[in-house]
Amino acid sequence: MSLTFHSPAFLWLLAAVPVVVLLHFLRARRRQHAVSALFLWERATHAASLRRRVRPSWLLLAQLLFTALAALALARPALAAREAPDRVIVIDASASMAAAAAPGEGAGTRLDLARDLARELARGAGRLALVRAGAGATLLAPLEASASERDAALSALAAGDAAADVSGALDLGAGLLPGAEVHVITDQALALGSARVHVVGEEVPNVGISAFTVGVGQVFVGVVASGPRPAEARVVLEQDGAELASSDVLVPAGGVGTVTFPIPDLAGVVTARVVGAPDALPLDDVAYAGSRPVTVVTDDTHGAATRALQAVPQTEVTYSLGAAGLSADLHVLTAGGTPTRPGPYVAFAAPAEEPTYAVIRDFDRAHPLLRFADLSEAVVGLDPAREPWPEDAAGWRVIARTADLTPVVRVREEGPLALDLAFHPSQTDLTLRPAFPALFANVLAAIATTESVRLGEAAAGGGPWLEPGVYGVDGGLVLVSLLSAGESRLPREGAPAGASAGPAGPAGSVPAPGDAPAAAVEPRGAGPSAPPGSAPTPLAVALSALALLALTGEWLLRRTRFAGA
């Protein structure tokens, strides 16, 4: 049972109690008497005041009781049974939560601190939803799970995702337990509006790999750091257990350091490691990338596409007029058709009899297939009788246009790679530019790259994975790395996209059971608070009766006192 007040503002009337005491002594009745001298009365009054300055009476007690009971009755007190509140506990399972705790926080990781806090919150809850916020949102245990089952789910919880979908986890929790208290345990000082945020983890230094790419003849590695000071680390490249190259890199405080290794004709899986640096998070100390030989068939009679393909290492090019029906990793067709076999392809338009020449003025420089491929001012010959591609073609994205906004290059966004060009290699000066071989190098890099995913994500046929490594899936390889600059910096602030703004709760604070935050909706089974003008509660009626009784007693005492005088 708990005592609540429907109109607590009236409790301010209790401040009138000392005023009653003051008035009681100020309004004491004095009578005038004629005496021969005053010095004896003055001595008596002084002696009496020294013995007792305050002289309580039954009249004063009755007045105080009336004032206090009236104030409490107007506040409308009520006795109510306290029900354990429903709670949604969202636990951040991103990779940064696997970082070691600061020395002052004890042993273990940030996730260990989150587990302890979640167990403390769960002890005072009614129905409970434990939600893991990783690359996706998942429920850790059924709502009807026992305490031991919840504890086992928390013990089995692992952190390692490249990102945390906190917004999705909040939506999942709200759908499971509408109106419940919402608590988010994370290492970021997020602003989530109605949810109470509990921040775990202090700032610790860390260095990790944030980018790793194997290109044509070179390997690029990006390194980020957390902490107040710059960090120096050594990046080592390995393949099949043997060291290929290494280099020291200086990473500014909170910044990025990069290193490029010139390694020609590199095929297979390559491992990059960071050694000799502050290491609070082991998940970002290693990353994987890989490439494989690619077979290409083409019907290119002009020869420009063939020469560009042969310039890329680890590429085997075969010429055939029936290339569209042959089996290969990539089809490059220049006769206006598309392959009859499924798979990646590059298709040029057939040569036009009387082409209309135009200049490319707009292209997507940020697209991976156009990296280092400058198409600006390139002249292309278009067939006037050919129907232009529709701008809103489903599944396709235009990445280059002429000056009059005619689409000339487009790429398929889903499924196997497909690149369409609205001109023939013999009717453009693009084949004379460095952009032409760069375009094919990008295409082959996309085809040759072994499938890679970030931690917490799933690949076709397997996953998700929470540990970096090389995994076999359906006869192929999947390379799993963290490669998340935000997680390697061990974030402490910033709200996820889609989160509403609002004040965050105090770090590490745990409310008492049933003490719902301002964010929570009314607990299950409780109605809305009644307005001050509604019917009084039974306890308020009883206090009102006692106040009336005290007022009556005060009147009788006063009448008796004055009558005797």
C-alpha positions as CSV (number, residue, x, y, z in Angstrom):
1,M,0.0,0.0,0.0
2,S,1.1,3.5,-0.7
3,L,-0.2,7.0,0.2
4,T,-0.8,9.3,-2.8
5,F,-2.4,12.7,-3.1
6,H,-4.6,13.6,-6.1
7,S,-4.3,17.4,-5.4
8,P,-0.8,17.7,-3.7
9,A,-0.8,21.5,-4.3
10,F,-3.1,22.0,-1.3
11,L,-0.3,20.6,1.0
12,W,1.1,24.2,0.9
13,L,-1.7,25.1,3.3
14,L,0.4,23.3,6.0
15,A,2.5,26.4,6.0
16,A,-0.4,28.1,7.9
17,V,0.4,26.0,11.0
18,P,3.2,28.3,12.4
19,V,1.0,31.3,11.5
20,V,-1.7,29.9,13.8
21,V,0.8,29.5,16.6
22,L,2.0,33.1,16.1
23,L,-1.6,34.5,16.1
24,H,-2.5,32.5,19.2
25,F,0.1,34.5,21.3
26,L,-0.4,37.8,19.6
27,R,-4.1,38.0,20.2
28,A,-4.1,37.0,23.9
29,R,-6.8,39.0,25.8
30,R,-5.5,41.7,28.3
31,R,-7.6,43.3,30.9
32,Q,-7.0,46.7,32.5
33,H,-6.8,47.0,36.3
34,A,-6.2,50.1,38.4
35,V,-3.2,49.4,40.8
36,S,-1.2,51.6,43.1
37,A,2.2,50.7,41.4
38,L,3.5,48.8,38.4
39,F,7.0,47.7,39.5
40,L,5.7,44.6,41.2
41,W,3.7,43.5,38.1
42,E,6.6,44.2,35.8
43,R,8.8,42.0,38.0
44,A,6.2,39.2,38.0
45,T,5.8,39.4,34.2
46,H,9.5,39.3,33.6
47,A,9.9,36.3,36.0
48,A,7.1,34.4,34.3
49,S,8.5,35.0,30.8
50,L,11.9,33.6,31.9
51,R,10.2,30.4,33.2
52,R,8.0,29.7,30.1
53,R,7.9,31.7,27.0
54,V,5.4,29.4,25.2
55,R,2.4,28.2,27.1
56,P,0.4,25.7,25.0
57,S,-3.3,25.2,25.6
58,W,-6.1,22.9,24.4
59,L,-7.4,25.8,22.4
60,L,-4.2,26.0,20.4
61,L,-4.1,22.3,19.9
62,A,-7.6,22.3,18.5
63,Q,-6.7,25.1,16.1
64,L,-3.6,23.3,14.9
65,L,-5.5,20.1,14.4
66,F,-8.1,21.9,12.3
67,T,-5.6,23.6,10.1
68,A,-3.5,20.5,9.4
69,L,-6.5,18.2,8.9
70,A,-8.1,20.7,6.5
71,A,-5.0,21.0,4.4
72,L,-4.6,17.2,4.2
73,A,-8.3,16.7,3.3
74,L,-8.1,19.3,0.5
75,A,-5.0,17.5,-0.9
76,R,-7.4,14.4,-1.3
77,P,-5.1,11.6,0.0
78,A,-5.8,8.0,-1.0
79,L,-4.4,4.6,-0.2
80,A,-3.5,2.5,-3.3
81,A,-1.9,-0.8,-3.8
82,R,1.4,-0.4,-5.6
83,E,1.7,-2.6,-8.7
84,A,5.0,-3.5,-10.2
85,P,5.4,-1.6,-13.4
86,D,5.9,-3.1,-16.8
87,R,9.4,-2.3,-18.2
88,V,11.2,-2.4,-21.5
89,I,15.0,-2.7,-21.2
90,V,16.9,-2.0,-24.3
91,I,20.6,-3.0,-24.2
92,D,23.0,-1.6,-26.7
93,A,24.9,-4.5,-28.3
94,S,27.1,-2.5,-30.7
95,A,30.8,-3.3,-30.8
96,S,31.8,-0.4,-28.5
97,M,29.9,-2.2,-25.7
98,A,32.6,-4.9,-25.9
99,A,35.3,-2.5,-24.9
100,A,37.1,-2.9,-21.6
101,A,35.7,-0.9,-18.7
102,A,37.7,1.9,-17.3
103,P,39.9,1.1,-14.3
104,G,37.6,2.8,-11.9
105,E,34.6,0.9,-13.2
106,G,35.9,-2.6,-12.2
107,A,36.8,-5.6,-14.3
108,G,35.0,-6.8,-17.4
109,T,33.5,-4.8,-20.3
110,R,30.9,-2.2,-20.8
111,L,28.4,-5.0,-21.6
112,D,29.1,-6.5,-18.2
113,L,28.2,-3.2,-16.6
114,A,25.0,-3.2,-18.7
115,R,24.1,-6.7,-17.6
116,D,24.4,-5.8,-13.9
117,L,22.2,-2.7,-14.4
118,A,19.6,-4.7,-16.4
119,R,19.4,-7.3,-13.7
120,E,18.8,-4.5,-11.1
121,L,16.1,-3.0,-13.2
122,A,14.4,-6.3,-13.8
123,R,14.0,-7.1,-10.1
124,G,11.4,-4.4,-9.6
125,A,9.4,-5.0,-12.8
126,G,6.2,-6.6,-13.6
127,R,6.1,-7.8,-17.2
128,L,9.5,-7.3,-18.8
129,A,10.8,-7.1,-22.3
130,L,14.6,-7.4,-22.8
131,V,15.5,-6.1,-26.2
132,R,18.9,-6.3,-27.9
133,A,19.8,-3.3,-30.0
134,G,22.3,-4.3,-32.6
135,A,22.3,-4.2,-36.4
136,G,18.6,-5.2,-35.8
137,A,16.4,-5.4,-32.8
138,T,15.7,-8.8,-31.2
139,L,13.8,-9.9,-28.1
140,L,16.2,-11.8,-25.7
141,A,13.5,-13.7,-23.7
142,P,9.7,-14.2,-23.9
143,L,7.6,-11.8,-21.9
144,E,6.5,-14.7,-19.7
145,A,10.0,-15.9,-19.0
146,S,11.1,-16.7,-15.5
147,A,13.8,-14.8,-13.6
148,S,16.3,-17.6,-14.2
149,E,15.5,-17.6,-18.0
150,R,16.0,-13.8,-18.1
151,D,19.3,-14.1,-16.3
152,A,20.4,-16.8,-18.7
153,A,19.5,-14.6,-21.7
154,L,21.5,-11.7,-20.2
155,S,24.5,-14.0,-19.6
156,A,24.4,-15.2,-23.2
157,L,24.1,-11.6,-24.6
158,A,27.1,-10.7,-26.8
159,A,28.1,-7.3,-28.2
160,G,29.8,-6.9,-31.5
161,D,27.6,-5.3,-34.1
162,A,28.9,-2.5,-36.3
163,A,25.9,-0.3,-35.3
164,A,23.0,-0.2,-32.9
165,D,19.5,0.2,-34.1
166,V,18.2,1.9,-30.9
167,S,15.2,3.4,-32.7
168,G,14.1,-0.1,-34.0
169,A,14.6,-1.6,-30.5
170,L,12.4,1.2,-29.0
171,D,9.7,0.5,-31.6
172,L,9.9,-3.3,-30.8
173,G,9.6,-2.7,-27.1
174,A,6.6,-0.3,-27.5
175,G,4.8,-2.8,-29.6
176,L,5.3,-5.6,-27.0
177,L,4.5,-3.6,-23.9
178,P,2.5,-0.4,-24.7
179,G,2.7,2.1,-21.9
180,A,5.6,0.5,-20.1
181,E,8.6,2.2,-18.6
182,V,11.4,2.3,-21.2
183,H,15.1,2.1,-20.1
184,V,18.0,2.2,-22.6
185,I,21.4,1.0,-21.4
186,T,24.2,2.2,-23.7
187,D,27.6,3.8,-23.7
188,Q,26.4,6.9,-25.6
189,A,24.8,10.0,-24.1
190,L,21.7,9.8,-26.2
191,A,18.7,12.0,-26.2
192,L,15.7,9.7,-26.6
193,G,12.8,11.9,-25.4
194,S,10.6,9.7,-23.2
195,A,13.0,6.9,-22.6
196,R,15.3,6.9,-19.6
197,V,18.9,6.5,-20.7
198,H,21.5,4.8,-18.5
199,V,25.1,5.5,-19.7
200,V,27.8,3.0,-18.9
201,G,31.5,3.1,-19.6
202,E,34.1,5.9,-19.3
203,E,36.5,7.2,-21.9
204,V,39.3,4.7,-22.7
205,P,42.0,4.9,-25.4
206,N,41.6,2.6,-28.5
207,V,43.0,2.3,-32.0
208,G,41.2,0.3,-34.7
209,I,40.9,-0.4,-38.4
210,S,38.0,1.6,-40.0
211,A,38.7,1.0,-43.7
212,F,40.4,-1.8,-45.7
213,T,40.4,-2.1,-49.4
214,V,42.4,-4.2,-51.9
215,G,42.6,-2.3,-55.2
216,V,44.5,-2.8,-58.4
217,G,48.1,-2.9,-57.4
218,Q,47.6,-1.3,-54.0
219,V,46.1,-1.9,-50.5
220,F,44.5,1.0,-48.5
221,V,44.1,0.9,-44.7
222,G,42.4,3.5,-42.6
223,V,42.9,3.7,-38.8
224,V,40.9,5.7,-36.2
225,A,41.6,6.4,-32.6
226,S,39.8,7.4,-29.4
227,G,41.3,9.2,-26.5
228,P,42.6,12.7,-25.7
229,R,46.1,12.2,-27.3
230,P,47.4,11.0,-30.7
231,A,48.3,7.4,-31.0
232,E,50.9,5.5,-33.0
233,A,50.2,2.1,-34.3
234,R,51.8,-0.4,-36.7
235,V,49.7,-1.8,-39.5
236,V,50.7,-5.3,-40.7
237,L,49.4,-7.0,-43.9
238,E,49.4,-10.8,-44.0
239,Q,48.4,-13.5,-46.4
240,D,48.4,-17.3,-45.6
241,G,50.3,-16.6,-42.3
242,A,53.1,-14.7,-44.1
243,E,53.7,-11.0,-43.7
244,L,53.4,-9.0,-46.9
245,A,54.2,-5.5,-45.6
246,S,54.0,-3.3,-42.6
247,S,54.1,0.4,-41.8
248,D,53.7,2.7,-38.8
249,V,50.8,5.2,-38.8
250,L,50.2,8.2,-36.6
251,V,46.6,8.8,-35.8
252,P,45.6,12.2,-34.5
253,A,43.4,12.4,-31.4
254,G,39.9,11.6,-32.5
255,G,41.1,11.6,-36.1
256,V,42.0,9.3,-39.0
257,G,45.4,8.0,-40.1
258,T,45.8,6.2,-43.5
259,V,48.5,4.1,-45.2
260,T,48.7,2.7,-48.7
261,F,50.8,-0.4,-49.6
262,P,51.8,-0.8,-53.3
263,I,51.4,-4.5,-53.8
264,P,50.8,-5.6,-57.4
265,D,48.9,-8.7,-58.6
266,L,47.4,-9.5,-55.2
267,A,44.8,-12.2,-55.1
268,G,43.2,-14.2,-52.3
269,V,42.3,-13.2,-48.8
270,V,44.5,-10.5,-47.2
271,T,44.5,-9.7,-43.4
272,A,45.3,-6.3,-41.9
273,R,46.2,-6.1,-38.2
274,V,46.9,-3.2,-35.9
275,V,49.6,-4.0,-33.3
276,G,51.4,-2.0,-30.6
277,A,48.6,0.5,-29.9
278,P,46.2,1.2,-27.1
279,D,43.6,-1.6,-27.3
280,A,40.4,-1.4,-25.4
281,L,38.4,-3.1,-28.2
282,P,39.9,-6.2,-29.8
283,L,37.1,-6.5,-32.4
284,D,38.6,-3.7,-34.6
285,D,42.3,-4.9,-34.5
286,V,41.9,-7.1,-37.5
287,A,40.1,-6.8,-40.9
288,Y,39.8,-8.9,-44.0
289,A,39.6,-8.2,-47.7
290,G,40.1,-10.4,-50.7
291,S,40.0,-10.8,-54.4
292,R,40.0,-13.7,-56.9
293,P,40.8,-14.2,-60.6
294,V,37.9,-13.2,-62.9
295,T,37.0,-14.8,-66.3
296,V,35.5,-12.4,-68.9
297,V,33.9,-13.1,-72.3
298,T,33.4,-10.3,-74.8
299,D,32.3,-9.8,-78.4
300,D,34.3,-6.6,-78.7
301,T,35.4,-6.3,-82.3
302,H,36.6,-2.7,-81.8
303,G,39.2,-3.9,-79.2
304,A,39.1,-0.9,-76.8
305,A,37.1,-2.8,-74.1
306,T,39.4,-5.9,-74.6
307,R,42.5,-3.8,-74.0
308,A,41.0,-2.2,-70.9
309,L,40.1,-5.6,-69.5
310,Q,43.5,-7.1,-70.1
311,A,45.2,-4.3,-68.3
312,V,43.6,-5.4,-65.0
313,P,45.6,-8.1,-63.1
314,Q,44.1,-11.4,-62.4
315,T,41.7,-11.1,-65.4
316,E,41.3,-13.8,-68.1
317,V,39.6,-12.3,-71.3
318,T,38.1,-14.5,-74.0
319,Y,36.8,-13.1,-77.3
320,S,33.8,-14.7,-79.0
321,L,30.9,-13.5,-81.2
322,G,28.6,-15.8,-79.2
323,A,29.8,-14.3,-75.9
324,A,26.2,-13.7,-74.7
325,G,25.7,-17.4,-74.3
326,L,29.0,-18.5,-72.8
327,S,29.6,-19.0,-69.1
328,A,31.9,-16.5,-67.3
329,D,32.2,-14.3,-64.3
330,L,31.6,-11.2,-66.4
331,H,30.0,-10.6,-69.9
332,V,31.1,-7.5,-71.8
333,L,28.8,-7.1,-74.9
334,T,29.2,-4.4,-77.6
335,A,26.5,-5.5,-80.0
336,G,23.5,-4.1,-78.2
337,G,22.3,-7.3,-76.5
338,T,22.3,-8.8,-73.0
339,P,23.7,-12.2,-71.8
340,T,21.4,-15.2,-72.0
341,R,23.0,-16.5,-68.8
342,P,22.4,-14.9,-65.4
343,G,25.3,-13.0,-63.9
344,P,27.2,-9.7,-64.0
345,Y,27.6,-7.9,-67.3
346,V,28.5,-4.7,-69.1
347,A,26.5,-3.9,-72.2
348,F,27.2,-1.2,-74.8
349,A,24.6,-0.1,-77.3
350,A,25.0,-1.3,-80.9
351,P,26.8,1.2,-83.2
352,A,24.5,3.8,-84.7
353,E,24.4,4.4,-88.5
354,E,24.1,8.1,-88.1
355,P,24.9,9.0,-84.5
356,T,24.0,12.2,-82.8
357,Y,27.0,13.3,-80.7
358,A,26.5,14.8,-77.2
359,V,28.7,15.7,-74.3
360,I,28.5,14.2,-70.8
361,R,28.1,17.0,-68.3
362,D,26.6,15.3,-65.2
363,F,27.8,12.1,-63.6
364,D,27.7,10.5,-60.1
365,R,31.3,11.0,-58.9
366,A,30.6,9.2,-55.6
367,H,29.4,5.9,-57.2
368,P,31.9,3.1,-56.6
369,L,31.9,2.2,-60.4
370,L,33.0,5.8,-61.3
371,R,35.8,6.0,-58.8
372,F,38.8,7.7,-60.6
373,A,36.7,7.7,-63.8
374,D,36.2,11.3,-64.9
375,L,33.4,11.3,-67.5
376,S,33.1,15.1,-67.7
377,E,33.1,16.5,-71.3
378,A,33.3,13.1,-72.8
379,V,31.8,12.9,-76.3
380,V,29.4,10.0,-77.0
381,G,27.5,9.1,-80.1
382,L,23.8,8.3,-79.5
383,D,21.4,6.6,-81.9
384,P,18.5,9.0,-82.5
385,A,16.2,6.1,-83.3
386,R,16.9,4.4,-80.0
387,E,14.3,4.9,-77.2
388,P,15.9,6.6,-74.2
389,W,15.9,4.8,-70.9
390,P,13.0,5.8,-68.6
391,E,14.2,7.8,-65.6
392,D,12.0,5.8,-63.2
393,A,13.0,2.3,-64.3
394,A,12.5,0.0,-61.4
395,G,15.8,-1.3,-59.9
396,W,18.0,0.9,-62.1
397,R,20.0,4.1,-61.3
398,V,21.3,6.6,-63.8
399,I,24.8,7.6,-63.0
400,A,25.7,9.8,-66.1
401,R,23.8,12.2,-68.3
402,T,24.5,14.5,-71.3
403,A,24.1,18.2,-71.3
404,D,20.4,17.9,-72.3
405,L,19.9,15.4,-69.3
406,T,19.7,12.3,-71.6
407,P,20.7,9.2,-69.5
408,V,23.8,7.5,-71.1
409,V,25.1,5.3,-68.2
410,R,23.0,3.3,-65.7
411,V,23.6,0.6,-63.2
412,R,21.3,-2.0,-61.7
413,E,21.0,-1.5,-57.9
414,E,19.8,-5.0,-57.0
415,G,21.0,-8.5,-57.9
416,P,24.1,-9.2,-60.0
417,L,26.0,-6.2,-61.3
418,A,24.7,-4.8,-64.6
419,L,26.1,-1.7,-66.3
420,D,24.4,-0.3,-69.4
421,L,26.0,2.3,-71.7
422,A,23.9,4.0,-74.4
423,F,26.8,4.3,-76.9
424,H,29.2,2.1,-78.7
425,P,33.0,2.1,-77.9
426,S,33.8,3.1,-81.5
427,Q,31.6,6.2,-81.3
428,T,33.0,7.9,-78.2
429,D,36.3,9.5,-77.2
430,L,35.9,8.0,-73.8
431,T,38.1,5.0,-74.9
432,L,41.0,7.5,-75.3
433,R,40.7,8.7,-71.7
434,P,42.1,7.2,-68.5
435,A,38.5,7.0,-67.3
436,F,37.8,4.1,-69.6
437,P,40.2,1.5,-68.1
438,A,39.4,3.0,-64.6
439,L,35.7,2.1,-65.3
440,F,36.5,-1.5,-66.1
441,A,38.9,-1.8,-63.2
442,N,36.1,-0.7,-60.9
443,V,33.8,-3.2,-62.4
444,L,36.3,-6.1,-62.1
445,A,37.1,-5.1,-58.5
446,A,33.4,-5.4,-57.7
447,I,33.2,-8.8,-59.3
448,A,36.5,-10.1,-57.9
449,T,36.0,-9.0,-54.3
450,T,35.1,-11.8,-52.0
451,E,31.8,-11.1,-50.2
452,S,32.4,-9.0,-47.1
453,V,30.0,-8.0,-44.3
454,R,30.4,-6.0,-41.2
455,L,30.0,-7.5,-37.7
456,G,26.4,-8.1,-36.8
457,E,25.2,-8.3,-40.4
458,A,24.2,-11.5,-42.3
459,A,25.4,-12.7,-45.7
460,A,23.5,-14.9,-48.0
461,G,23.3,-18.3,-46.5
462,G,24.9,-17.5,-43.1
463,G,25.4,-15.2,-40.2
464,P,25.1,-12.9,-38.5
465,W,28.6,-13.0,-37.0
466,L,29.9,-11.2,-33.9
467,E,33.6,-12.2,-34.3
468,P,35.8,-11.1,-37.2
469,G,37.1,-13.8,-39.4
470,V,36.9,-15.8,-42.7
471,Y,33.8,-18.0,-42.8
472,G,32.8,-20.6,-45.4
473,V,29.2,-20.3,-46.7
474,D,27.7,-22.4,-49.5
475,G,31.1,-23.3,-50.9
476,G,32.3,-19.7,-50.9
477,L,34.0,-17.3,-48.4
478,V,32.5,-14.5,-46.4
479,L,34.9,-12.0,-44.9
480,V,33.6,-10.5,-41.6
481,S,35.2,-7.3,-40.2
482,L,34.1,-4.4,-38.0
483,L,35.2,-1.4,-40.2
484,S,33.1,1.1,-38.2
485,A,34.9,4.4,-37.3
486,G,32.1,5.3,-34.9
487,E,32.4,2.1,-32.9
488,S,36.2,2.2,-32.9
489,R,36.1,5.7,-31.4
490,L,34.0,4.2,-28.5
491,P,31.2,6.8,-28.8
492,R,30.0,8.7,-25.7
493,E,27.5,11.1,-27.3
494,G,25.2,11.6,-30.4
495,A,21.7,10.4,-31.1
496,P,20.8,7.8,-33.8
497,A,18.9,8.9,-36.8
498,G,15.2,9.0,-36.1
499,A,15.5,9.4,-32.3
500,S,13.5,12.2,-30.8
501,A,15.2,15.0,-28.9
502,G,14.7,15.2,-25.1
503,P,16.6,15.1,-21.8
504,A,18.6,12.1,-21.0
505,G,18.4,10.5,-17.6
506,P,21.3,10.6,-15.1
507,A,24.2,8.3,-15.9
508,G,23.9,4.9,-14.2
509,S,20.8,5.9,-12.2
510,V,18.4,3.1,-11.2
511,P,14.9,4.2,-10.2
512,A,13.1,2.6,-7.3
513,P,10.7,-0.1,-8.3
514,G,7.5,1.5,-9.4
515,D,9.1,5.0,-9.7
516,A,8.1,5.6,-13.3
517,P,10.0,8.3,-15.3
518,A,8.2,11.2,-16.8
519,A,8.4,9.3,-20.0
520,A,6.3,6.4,-19.0
521,V,2.6,6.1,-19.6
522,E,0.3,5.3,-16.7
523,P,1.2,1.8,-15.3
524,R,-1.0,-1.1,-16.4
525,G,-4.3,-1.2,-14.4
526,A,-4.1,2.3,-13.1
527,G,-6.5,5.0,-14.4
528,P,-5.6,8.6,-15.0
529,S,-5.3,11.0,-12.1
530,A,-8.5,12.7,-11.2
531,P,-8.7,16.5,-11.5
532,P,-8.8,18.6,-8.3
533,G,-12.5,19.3,-8.6
534,S,-13.7,15.7,-8.6
535,A,-15.2,13.7,-5.8
536,P,-13.1,13.4,-2.6
537,T,-11.5,10.1,-1.6
538,P,-12.8,8.2,1.5
539,L,-9.6,9.2,3.4
540,A,-10.2,12.8,2.5
541,V,-13.8,12.5,3.9
542,A,-12.4,11.1,7.1
543,L,-9.9,13.9,7.5
544,S,-12.6,16.5,6.8
545,A,-14.7,15.0,9.6
546,L,-11.8,15.1,12.0
547,A,-11.1,18.7,11.0
548,L,-14.8,19.6,11.6
549,L,-14.6,17.9,15.0
550,A,-11.5,19.9,15.9
551,L,-13.2,23.1,14.8
552,T,-16.2,22.3,17.0
553,G,-13.9,21.5,20.0
554,E,-12.1,24.8,19.5
555,W,-15.4,26.7,19.5
556,L,-16.5,24.9,22.8
557,L,-13.2,25.6,24.5
558,R,-13.2,29.3,23.5
559,R,-16.8,29.7,24.7
560,T,-16.1,28.0,28.0
561,R,-13.0,30.1,28.6
562,F,-14.7,33.4,27.9
563,A,-17.7,32.4,29.9
564,G,-15.5,31.7,32.9
565,A,-13.8,35.0,32.5
